């Protein structure tokens, strides 16, 4: 299986008050041509499709044009998740409709335990998890750990029981893995509470990560 793992497109981003939409259009055109020349079995977009939760109309139009163009040229399945810059609710608009065209937008934690099966592999898409939006059970003494690592553990407590070891299991996640190297282009989480131990995802054969912009391997099975 050939997987094209992408993330952090940040459509609609501006740099020093200069819109990057023209550059992003060139990137999307290149991506379409690349997929034509190098066929893959699935395209993954591991979060931060847009640069802000309320993206400009031009950025939304750019994404819409890309999805329409790729469907005219290919039937490659596409799986995408929201990142911390995205609005999960806005990104998931019409998700049930586009799923019929092989475009899977997983924006809700409850969907994460329902894998998307493609050619013998099960894809578990874990959207960006805000620990302040999760209803954690109380621990002894009523204390609740609202770290990003606790949020990922909460997700894995639901995914773990449905994983099938005999299958190829692949995860998408948008998070700051401990040990990952940042670059100047991220707006990183503040403090250690934003970091997540990648060992929580050791049950997967491959983990496609988003959030850190530097391409890198953070464990034997996980890459940005």
N, C-alpha and C positions, 0 to 999 in steps of 0.2 A: 504494500500500500504506500502510495506517495502522498504525503501530507505537506501542504504549503501553509506554514505557521506564520501568521502576521499578527501585529497588534499596534495599538497606539497610533492610529492614523491622525487623530486630532484635527479632523476636518473643521474648517472655520477658524483656525488659529491665526492670530496676528502677531507679528514680531516687530517691535519698535514702531507700532501703529501702522505697519504695512501688512496688508492681507496676503496670506500664503495660498489663497484659493487657486491661483493660476499654477503655482508649483504643484499643488495637490492634484489638480487636474492632470498634469503631466505624469505624476506618479500612477494615478489610476489607469491612464492610457497605457503606460508601460506594463502595469500588472496584467491588463487584458491581453496585451501582445505576448507577454511572457507565458501566460497560461495557454495561449494558442500554440506557441512553439514548444512548450514543455508541459504536456498534459499531466494533471494530478488527479487524485481520487477524491480529495476534499480540500476546501479552503477554510482555514480557521482564522477568526479575528478575535483576539483575546482581550477585548475591552478598549475603552477610550476611542470609540469610533469618532466621536466629536470632541471638541476642545472645551465645551461647556454644556451644562445641563439644558440650557435653552439656546441651541445653536442658531446661527443666522439662516434665513431661508435659502441663501445661496449654497450653504454647506449641506443642508438637507436635500436640495436639488441635485447636488453633485453625487451624493450617495445613491439617490433614486436613479439617476442616469447610469451609474456604475452597475447597479443590480439589473437594470433593464438590459444594458449592453451585454453583460456576462451571460444573461439568459438567452439572448439572441445567438450567442456564439458557442455556448456550452451548457451542458446539464450538470456540471460539477456541483455537488452538494456544498452548501455554505453554512457554517455554524458560527454564530457570533454571540458574545456576551457584553453587557454594559460594564464599563470601568468606573472609577471614581469620578471621572469628569462627565460621564453621561447621566442622563435621566433615564432610569430603567423603564419607567412608565412610558415615556415618549418614544424610546427606542423600540419598545414592544408593540407599538401601534400597528395594527393589522398583521401581527405575528401569526395568527391562526390562518390568515389568508395566504401569506407568502410561504408558509410551511408546505402547502400543497405543491409549490414549485421547487421544493428542495432547499429552501432558505430557512434555517432554524434559528430563531432569536430566543435565547433562554435568558429571561430577565428576573425570574423569581426563584428563590431558594427551594421552594416546594417542587419545582421542575427538575432540580439538579439530580434527584435520585431516580429520574426516569431517563435512562440512556437513549441516545440516538444511535441506532444500529446502521452501520454502513459497511458492506462487504466484509462481514465477519468480525468487525471491530465495534466496540461499544464506546461511545463518546459521552462523557459526563461533563456537562457545561455548568460551571459554578460562577455565577455572576459576582461582581464586587460585593462584598458583605460589609455593611455598616453595622458594627456591633451595637449601636444605639437604636437600631431598628429591629433587633431580634428579641423575641420573648424567651430569654434564657430561664431555665428552672433555677430556683434559689438553692444555694448551697447551705450547709449547716451554719446557722447564725444569720441567715438572710442575705449574705454577701453575694453579689453577682459580679463575675469577672467580665468586664466589657472591653476586652482587648480584641484585636483582629485575629490573634491566634485562637482565642476562645471561639470566635465566630467560625473559623475554619474547622475547628474540632466539632462544633455543633453541626456543620454541614456533613462532615465525614461520618458522624454518628448515624446519619440517615443514609448515606451512600454505601457505607461499608457492608451492611447486611444484604444488599442487592448485587454487589460485585460478583461476577462469575469468573473464577480463576482460570477456567479453560478458555475464556475469550481473550481477545486483545482489548485491554482497557486503557482508554486515553482520556485525560482530563484537560479542560481549559479552566484557567483561574486567573484572576486579576488581583495581584497582591504584591507586597514587598517581602520577598523571601530573605531570611537571615543569611548574611554572607554575600548578598547580591551587591554589585557595584553600581552606584548611581552615576549620572552624568549631569551636565549643566542644564539639560532641557527638562528635567522633571521638577514637579512641585511635590516633593516627598512628604510623607506623613511626618508629623511632629512627634518626636519621642519614640521610645522603644515599643510602645503599645501597638504601633503600626506594623511591626515586623512579625513574620510568621515562620515557624520552623517547617522547612520543606519536608521533613521526615513525616509529617502528617499525610503526605500524598505518596508515600513509598509503595502503596499497593498498586499504583498504576504503571503500565509499561512505558508510557510517555506522558509528560506533563507540559502543556503548551501555556507558558506564562505571559502575562502582560503586566505593565506598569513601569518597570525599569526599561529605559530606552536603549541601553547598551546590550547588543547581542552577547549572550554569555550562558555558560553551563553552570547551574548552581547545585546540581547533584547528579548522580548517575543516570537519573531518568527525567530530569527537568531542565528546561532551557527557556530563556527569554529570546 
